[in-house]
Amino acid sequence: MDRLKAPAMMHEGRGRQRAHTDQEEAAIAGFLRYMAGQGLPASHEVLKSKVSDIINASGK
């Protein structure tokens, strides 16, 4: 069996699996754009809190 075409490897794909949906990523990006537009860089704590809020709202 060709290890490059092994069935176990075909479904895994390359790289990490996505942690967020397209909608969640768009919401996070929108929040960051909003904060940047206000002249307020989002701190790690603020961003982490907002991401948590977005994920909770999506029902994950």
C-alpha positions in Angstrom: 0.0 0.0 0.0 1.3 3.5 -0.9 1.7 5.3 2.4 0.9 8.6 0.7 -2.6 7.4 -0.3 -3.3 5.3 2.8 -7.0 5.4 3.8 -6.2 6.5 7.4 -4.3 9.6 6.1 -6.9 10.6 3.5 -9.4 12.0 5.9 -7.0 13.8 8.2 -5.8 16.5 5.8 -3.0 18.8 6.4 -2.4 21.0 9.5 -4.6 21.6 12.4 -8.4 21.1 12.4 -10.3 24.3 12.5 -11.4 25.4 16.0 -14.0 28.0 14.9 -16.7 28.2 12.2 -16.6 30.8 9.5 -19.2 32.8 11.3 -17.3 32.8 14.6 -14.1 33.8 12.8 -16.0 36.7 11.0 -17.4 37.8 14.4 -13.9 37.8 16.0 -12.5 39.7 13.0 -15.3 42.2 13.1 -14.7 42.8 16.8 -11.0 43.3 16.2 -11.7 45.8 13.3 -14.1 47.7 15.6 -11.6 47.9 18.4 -8.9 49.1 16.0 -11.2 51.6 14.5 -11.8 53.0 18.0 -8.1 53.3 18.5 -8.2 50.7 21.3 -6.0 47.6 20.7 -7.6 44.5 22.1 -5.6 43.1 25.0 -5.2 39.4 25.4 -7.7 39.3 28.2 -10.4 41.3 26.3 -9.9 39.2 23.2 -10.1 35.9 25.1 -13.3 37.1 26.8 -14.9 38.2 23.5 -14.0 34.9 21.8 -15.5 33.0 24.8 -18.7 35.1 24.5 -18.9 34.4 20.7 -18.4 30.7 21.2 -21.0 30.5 23.9 -23.5 32.4 21.8 -23.0 29.9 18.9 -23.9 27.0 21.2 -20.6 25.1 21.2 
